[in-house]
């Protein structure tokens, strides 16, 4: 890792005209990245076959209410709204 000599911000690799440079995202200071330093900035990770083929399924669970429950929920909502109006007055 290398930090900007001007403001101390972490410099990040950036491709500029087929040359890789380290650039400060804050002030724009740039320095050419050497071949030896490039290896330190490479990141490699292997993913197992099991994880590559995993599929995530998200389902929406809908709650079913009967008419009586809906009326009770509406009544509670109206009561809460009336209470909050009284509190703001």
Secondary structure as GFF3:
##gff-version 3
##sequence-region A 1 89
A	DSSP	beta_strand	11	16	.	.	.	ID=ss1
A	DSSP	beta_strand	19	24	.	.	.	ID=ss2
A	DSSP	beta_strand	30	32	.	.	.	ID=ss3
A	DSSP	alpha_helix	35	41	.	.	.	ID=ss4
A	DSSP	alpha_helix	49	52	.	.	.	ID=ss5
A	DSSP	alpha_helix	67	88	.	.	.	ID=ss6
###
